[in-house]
């Protein structure tokens, strides 16, 4: 089928008449009305004036248009649900890498280590009540006790901080899920995971069949166990992801969950990277969003390219706006 192209397209001479600080000079036309932002571009002029060349997958999508101008699929970057999820997950990951991980190390270092024990520090030995062999035996026993208390305190502080971070992580990710489902009119005033799963009804697979679903499920199992400290949440975690618990664990209901979970830095990164993959798969399945395409097929992408080029032209030294 022959593509229909507008007869009112502009020529090179027409574009050159626009000043350099005008986006139309670069083949980009936009309109703003409140929160609405619409963009259309002349791909040939856009690439020529900015001296860029898109890669083949991008050009394939652009060239499939039936009009002279290319209209991005979405106006704004965060109009894509996959970008909303990914922005939150990367924000959490950045906070972990640049702040929270160091806080755990700092907290651990702040715990006072037990003082070394020497015979001269024992009053009974100094008064001659006990001999050297006896004070040495007492010191060995007290040293073992002090080291055990120190290790327990380190374990309690570090694991409680890991648990706190996972709780915060899961809460933030769920907040994005609520936001997205509400924006898509897929929920009312309450949320549970079944609502997320129901959005895939009629699709070629279920949400739980997605390759990376296990990471989202693992996060939820951990979160529920940390919140409730109950036998049912422990058994759910133990049956689904036994690698997160000691092999010989003997859990009693009411014991803080953080005291038995095998936390690590690798677990945090595994959960974040896994949830990132899961929500890309989920948005592809439910909303037909391709994550790679969502990075460029939006009005923000083209507009920001042009604005950066204009700023380089009118402010080549990148001086602050107030100078």
Secondary structure, 3 states (H helix, E strand, C coil): CCCCCCCCCCCHHHHHCCCCCCHHHHCEEEEEECCEEEEEECHHHHHHHHCCCCCHHHHHHHCCCCCCCECCCECCHHHCHHHHHHHHHHHHHHHHHHHHHHHHHHHHHHCCCCCCCCHHHCHHHHCCCCCHHHHHHHHHHHHHHHHHHHHHHHHHHHHHHHHHHHHHHHHHHHHHHHHHHHHCCCCCCCCCHHHHHHCCCCCCCCHHHCCCHHHHHHHHHHHHHHHHCCHHHHHHHHHHCHHHECCCCCCCCCCCHHHCECCCHHHHHHHHHHHHHHHHHHHHHHHCCCHHHHCCCEHHHHHHHHHHHHHHHHCCCCCCCCC
